[in-house]
Amino acid sequence: MFGSKKWSFHCLDISLAKEWMSTCDEYLQYVRRPFSSIPADQLWKCEQSNWSEAYKEWSVLQFWLGVIVAVIVAATRYVDHKHFITTAINVGVRILVAFVLAHLAWFSVSKKKGCFCCLVACCECPPVLLLWGFVDMLWGVLGVVDALRDLDTSCKLCFLLPVFQGLYSVALVYMGLACWKMFVREGHQVLPDKMVARGPENERLTASS
């Protein structure tokens, strides 16, 4: 039950990092088959039967939009500077970062139902969904503002970039909405019944009830 889930604080927990890494293949399958669980025309609706699945599909869409943005940015820079190797490295790094961020968001929200990692520590509890939702929505709104600021109709690529940046931001806003819906629908517990702290090998350090 979501509402009775224990709160956990992981510090130097290698097992959690291994768990995240072990889901790469699983997430790659979702990336290869977008809209497999929710059709594209249903994904835009503000009511879903399964918000965890909706978040997964939006994270996949966010990744592919990130890929498109990376390719457009690389193309515009190549036209300006004609540096193929630098451009190729840049687009590769952007795509890798887009995948890592999308995978981490899916793992933290859909897989763990509320987990926020910060360097060597990770807090795992339902209210973290609110934090993810706030970050997603804030990043999405800032992205829309940035896309409008960079709007340029002087060339086709320059015009396409803010369009896809805007769509990327819309995906983030919907991901934020999904976080909020998951928190509300599945039991919005703000104070824990129990809290557990775990160390590098997932051993329990302290517990309180």
N, C-alpha and C positions, 0 to 999 in steps of 0.2 A: 504494500500500500504506500503510495507516494507520501501521504501525510505523516506516516509513522517512520519514514526513512531516517536512519541515524545521520547525524552531522559528523563529518570527518575532516580532520586537518592532516594532510600528508606533508611530511618534511623529508626531502631527499629520498622519496619513495620510488625506488627503481622499478618495482613491480608495476606501478601505475604507468610509468613511461613505456615499459615493455607492452603493457596492455594496449596503449595507444598505437604503438608501432605495429602490433599484431593485427590491427584493424585496417591497415593500409590496403590490403587486397580486397577486403570487403567494401571499402569506400570506393575503390577503383571500379568495382562492378557497378556501383550506382552511377558513377561518372560516365561510364560507357553506355548506360541505358537511362538517360534522363526521362522523367515523367513516367517511369515504370509503375509506380504505385498510385500516383495521382495524375490524371490527364492535364495537359497544359491549360485547357479552358476552365478546368475546375480549380486550378491552383491559385488563380487570382481572387477567388472568393474570400470574403472575410469570415466565413464560417466553414469549418472543416470537421469531419468526423474523427480525424486523428491528427493532432497538431504536431506530434513528433515526426510523423511521416511528411507532413507539409514542410517542416523545418529542413528535413533532409533534402527534399526536392528543391527547395529554394537555395540551399547551400550548393547543390550541384549546378543550378542555373547561375548562381553567383560566380562559380568557378569558370564556367564557359564564357560568361560575359567578361570576366577578367582576362581570359585568353584573347578574346576579340580586341579588347582595349589594348592589351600588350602588343598585339600584331599591328594595330593601327598606329600606336605610338612609334613602334620600330620602323614602320613604313615611312612615316613623316620625317623621322630623324635621318633615315637613309637618303631620302630625297634631298634633304638639306646638306648632309655632310658626306655621303657616299662612302661611309666606313662600314663595310659589310660585316667584318669580324666583330667589331664593337657592337653593332646593331644586333647580331645573332646572339651574342652573350647577354645583352640587355633583355631581349625578349625571352630567352631561356630562364634567366633569373626571375623575371616577372611572373612567368607561368609557374615556376616552382614555388614561389612565395604564395601565389594565388591558391595552389593546391594545398599547401601546408596549412594556410589559414582556414580554408574551407573544411578541410579534414578535421582540424582541431575544434572548430566550432561545432561540427556535427557530432564529434565524439563527446564533447563537453555537455551539449544540450540534449541531443536525441539519444545518445548511448548511455550517458551517465546521469541524465536528468538533473543537471546542475553541478558543474564542476568548473572552477576557475583556477588556471595555473599561472603562477608568477615566478619565473626562474626556478628555484629549487623547492618551492612550496606550492601546495594545491589545497584549496578549500572546496569541499564537496558537501553541498547542502541545497535544498530546494530554492531558497531566496536568491541563490546565484543566478537562477534563470532571469530574475529581474535585472541583475547587473548586465548579463549578456544582452537582454532586450534593450536596455538603455544604450549600451555601446553600439549595438547594431543600428538602432534608429538614429543616434547622434551622428555616426559615421555616414549613414545614408543621407541625412539632411545636409551635412557639410559637403557631401559629394555632389548633390544637386546644385547647391550654390556654386561650387567650383566649376561644374559643367556649364552653367549659365554664364559664368564670368569668362570662360574660355571660348564661348561661342564665336565661330569665325566662318563666314560663308565665302571666303575668298578662294577656297579650294575644296574639292569633294572630301578628301581625307580629313581636312581640318573641321569640316562640318560633321562628319560621322563620329569623330572622337567624343565630343560632348553628348551626342545622342546616346552612344553606348555607355558612356560614363553615367548618364542619367538613368538608364535602365539598370545598370549595376547598383546604383544607389537605391532604386525602387526595390530591388531584390533584398537589400539590407534592411529596408524599412519593414518589408513583409516578414523577414526573419525576426525582427524585433517584436512584431505583433504576435508571431507564433510563440515566442518565449513567454510573453504576457499571458496568452491564452492557456499555455501549458500550466503555468503557475496557478492561474485562477481555477481551471477546470479540474486539475488533478489533486487539489488539496493545498490551499495557500497557507502552509504552516510557516510562521515567522520565528517562533521560539522553539528550540529543539526539545524532544523528550530525553535524548541522550546525545552526548558529544564524545567523540573518540579521536585521539591524536595518534598518528602512526608514524613510525620512523622509516629509515632507508630500506629495510627489507619487509615492510608492511607489518612489523610487529607493533602491538598496541603499547603505547607509552603511558597514557593516562585516560581515564574515563570518568565521566560525571553524569549524574542523573537527577 
